[in-house]
Amino acid sequence: MSKAEILIIDDEPQIRKLLEITLESNDYKVSQAETGKDGLIKAANHPPELILLDIGLPDKSGHEILKELREWYNKAIIILSVQNNETDIVTALDNGATDYLAKPFRTAELLARIRSAIRRNQNTDDNSVVDAGDLQIDLVARTLTKNNELIKLTSTEFNIISLFARNEGRVLTHQFILKDIWGVPYQTETQYLRVFVGTLRKKIEENPNNPKHIITESGVGYRFQ
Amino acid sequence: MLFEILPVLLAAVLSAVIWNFFFIPPLFTFNIDNTEDVLMFLLYFVIALINAVLTFKIREAEKKMRDKEEKEKELKLYSTLLNSLSHELRTPIAAILGSVDILKEGKDKVSPRGQAELLDEIEIAGNRLNRQVENILNMSRLESGMLKPKSDWTDMNELANVTIQKLLPTNQHNLIFQENDNLPLFKLDSGLTEQILYNLLHNATLYTPADTNIEIDIKHKSECCVIVVADNGYGFPEKEITLVFDKFYRLPNTKAGGSGLGLSIVKGFTEAQNGILKLENKKEGGAKFTIEIPAETSYLNNLKNE
């Protein structure tokens, strides 16, 4: 298999250098763009497997670049944002970003996000069974087993787990989950989500206080893994 | 200028007119009958005017004085800030650059173990820098008045667990938190509240002896979310208790490693959510911080789960 190509759109030479070395030493092919405009051209000329897009570009806002890319580009776009800017992150995710990383991020985190995003690119055929460590989710039979033991879930609980499983490794915003499970009128009723995530964790997590499957992304949403 | 002197002029005119009304015959009218009384009236008006202008001048001088004092205070704060910050930021930078210098000089000079230690130093310094920058950014958000809490339903048990997990990698204390299953959801700013709890815990881990207990308790009391952090350290000197939340204030003779911003951010973020905070020494020793944030609650007892 040829190396997957990743396009970095970031104006900071230091970040580009760091990403280039990290990614190349992990067997990815890297191309770079310093400005949003250049990034759009490079992406169009030679569509990469994944795009790392900095939200704070000098020439054009990353949000605009994201929207323009999403008009035709349907592979993974991971947003690089500064810490504690949940509004930016949520906006980008709602506009079609696959995932996000907050600077400063650690290499292991970066590589995990990239792997999971690329896996989803290539895995478009619907798997009816999703494996997540000790959990097995059968989307067709609507069952969840943990260490081969069937776990009893209510219908709503299964709907949530199923949504999570179909988006494994990816952060889902509160709004997105609420809309999908309860419908548009409920998209701000985050207390529903809190309660259900709480009961789900008690059922599926080894240690609900330190969850390994349903991860809270502060101010953004949840990530299932 | 005109608007500042206008009120005193008005007062002078008004007092002359009132004087006319009550004391110049015919009494209880604004009329003046003879020239002598006209002169009296004018004289009174001039005196009132001089009085008013003098008062105005004095007030102006006082304001100037206050401004000057304010400026001096600000200047002093600014220099404390510079001292504290340059130390807090330069120490990790020195550690990073120093480590890199040695590592660059040559593999044969430093043992593999030494190299690993230097890399650890760089990591620690990076994290410390990150934390300080976070504090400075939070402080400037507070100072700018741009901080608007974003309230959302928050599971405080989860918030406490997440915060504790963040501290665990470097933790040397017993962080004790008993989850409270009867706790409702609170509608508050989870980001600010997490930072409040993190700063309280981080502060306690910095200034109390290793292996001692730090207890976290979260309660629902009279429409408030109550967060209590109690440690088994030395407590605070009584006369310092009111000062510890001041910006850049650090207890005398404390060890290096803090910017003096942590607790003032706790105060700022609590007050931004209309909350109150209290610090007291426990009878048996140690300090106890209590934060009360008014918040809507939801028990969601009637939630359909099917």
HADDOCK unambig.tbl for C-alpha pairs under 7 A between the chains (distance, minus, plus):
assign (segid A and resid 154 and name CA) (segid B and resid 305 and name CA) 6.55 0.50 0.50
assign (segid A and resid 154 and name CA) (segid B and resid 306 and name CA) 4.92 0.50 0.50
assign (segid A and resid 155 and name CA) (segid B and resid 306 and name CA) 5.38 0.50 0.50
assign (segid A and resid 156 and name CA) (segid B and resid 305 and name CA) 6.56 0.50 0.50
assign (segid A and resid 156 and name CA) (segid B and resid 306 and name CA) 6.08 0.50 0.50
assign (segid A and resid 190 and name CA) (segid B and resid 153 and name CA) 6.09 0.50 0.50
assign (segid A and resid 191 and name CA) (segid B and resid 153 and name CA) 5.35 0.50 0.50
assign (segid A and resid 194 and name CA) (segid B and resid 155 and name CA) 6.59 0.50 0.50
assign (segid A and resid 209 and name CA) (segid B and resid 158 and name CA) 6.95 0.50 0.50
assign (segid A and resid 209 and name CA) (segid B and resid 161 and name CA) 5.86 0.50 0.50
assign (segid A and resid 210 and name CA) (segid B and resid 161 and name CA) 6.94 0.50 0.50
assign (segid A and resid 219 and name CA) (segid B and resid 191 and name CA) 6.82 0.50 0.50
